Amino acid sequence: MILAAGKGTRLHPLTDSIPKPLIEVAGRPMIAFPLELVRRAGIRDVVVNLHYLGGKIRAALGDGSDYGVRIHYSEEDPILDSGGGIAAARQFLGNETFVVLNADTFIDIDLTAIIDFHRKQQAFATLLLRHDCNALRRDDIGIDAGGRIRRFLGHGAASSDELPLSRCFYGGIMVLEPAIFEYLPPGIYSITRDVLPRVLADGKSLLGYVHDGYWQVLDTLHYLEAGRREISRRSSGGEFR
């Protein structure tokens, strides 16, 4: 599932007439990058949730054949946030392990590596994380040496209780088991802020996969311009597949 329903207010005025997932980055709509990640991982069925200017996203992506996938659309009215959006798309996600990606993040990674890690560890949920040693981001996540998340957005172990914990932040990809739907009732709520702290409190296997390769969120004008420059440079140099 690719989360694409948001209004993209931090990219105003670009998003006044263009939905954020269709904003151009290195000659492609930014949603093309997560679509390419899942295609390369052998995933062919993709759910895209829609709300703000959703008709334009549907018109641009069609059935997904141009991207080598089959796209199913989950319409939201009102917008449901990430947790409610995943819950509403349950009919498309079935009863197998599934992956959720943000539409506005470029990640140079082999998605199969995260999925394989998740399965090998028999995790309930696995989040792609980035190191945040200097506490530049507010979404503080602490993981132990084995990759298990022990502290999540203020919940769980305090740093003094369970050392050492590496400080990280969420990087925009998660792998989930279908049992997550036990925590996902209909409604409007965030999977990170409202659901995963309960998963942690219940003692489920919540793991972090730390990725130190190239990563760029594209959700503000500053980050978008930085991403456009660097992604174009790296693409022209053959650094990306």
Phi, psi and omega in degrees: 000134176248123182279115188222018189269347189293162183276346178063041186297332180285353176254013172302138008267003182301323185273007175297328183232351181237126175294144185310317182298343181261001178295137186286134174222117180054041175083007181223155171293142187300333179291345178297330183289311174296328175298322178292321178302312183290324178298315180295335178277000179087008178275128184248337180257123186231134173259132174240121178273146187231142168210279184292121181050037183298330179299327179290324177293315179299317181294323182286321185268334181058222181275001178091356185298329178294342181251005178076022179225173172249117184262132172247139184252136176245105183280137180236128174205099011279176176294141193251001186066178189292315181293312178296327178293319177294318179301318182291339181264011185304323182300333180270336189270340171069208186240035179237166172306137178221164185242140175240129181233149172277141181286341189254025182230130176261125181226123178271090186207155171271108184299331180297334180295321179291316181297317179296318177300314180302314182289318180298322181275357182052047184281155172278319177209139177233130181248135170288127183238158173238142176295141180221058186299328183268009177054047180283338182245154185276337185278074184292120177234128180250127179238150178271182185296338179271001178090006180276132178283122181251337179227132184218108176051046177088357180254150178094208188291135168285155184302331180282343183277328188215094184249153354272145172242129175278134179275129182221174170225160183288134186254006171103008175225134172223147176249128187232145171274151182299340177297347176301335182294344173296337181258004188239079175284167173300146178148188181243110182192164181265138177288327180283308184287324191253336186254308187296329173300325177289323176299317178296315181298330180278359176079016177291159181281096181253110188246157175242134175250109186275126180244120181254006177282190184295136181210137178210119172279148188236033191261004172228164179299321179296310181293326179298313181294320177298317179294317179302315181295310187287320180294320176297316180297312182291324178295316181291336179271002178076018181284335179255146178287000000 
